[in-house]
Each structure stands twice: as C-alpha cells, then as structure tokens.
C-alpha cells in the first residue's frame, strides 16, 4: 500500500480549511504513512482543541484512513504568532 503524499495533505488543508500556513512533516522515513501536521487557519477562531481536531479529521478523512499515524497541531493566526514567540 503506497502512502499519501505530503503535498496532497497540504493542498487539502489549504483549500478546505483556508489555511494560511500548513507544515506537513513525513515522520515515516519517506513511505508516506505517518505525518505530523501544523495548520494555521482563521476557521479555528473560537473553537477549542477538540473542535479543531475534529474539523481537521473530518476534512482529511479519506487521507487519514490510509495512514498509520496522523498528528496535528491546529492554531488560529493569533495562537500561531504566540507559539512562534516561545
């Protein structure tokens, strides 16, 4: 079974979540089965962590179904700016 490309995940997140920043890191050693993802989107405003994760999981449902592992960090633009200051 071949994995999902990081470009495919990135494109889905940018288009469907209007993400202004997406970082997709293949943590599977190149086989495309495990990803760590950072998503920054205004759509996350007013949502708690669980709501953000559910939104991302729903958006990438078909991609995630084909992976072994998918780890996400979801931020609003303001939260991302604060995170970068740390």
Secondary structure, DSSP 8 states (H G I E B T S, - for coil): -----HHHHHHHHHHHH--SEEEEEE-SSSSSSEEEEEEE-GGGTT--HHHHHHHHHHHTHHHHTT-SEEEEEEE-HHHHHHHHH-
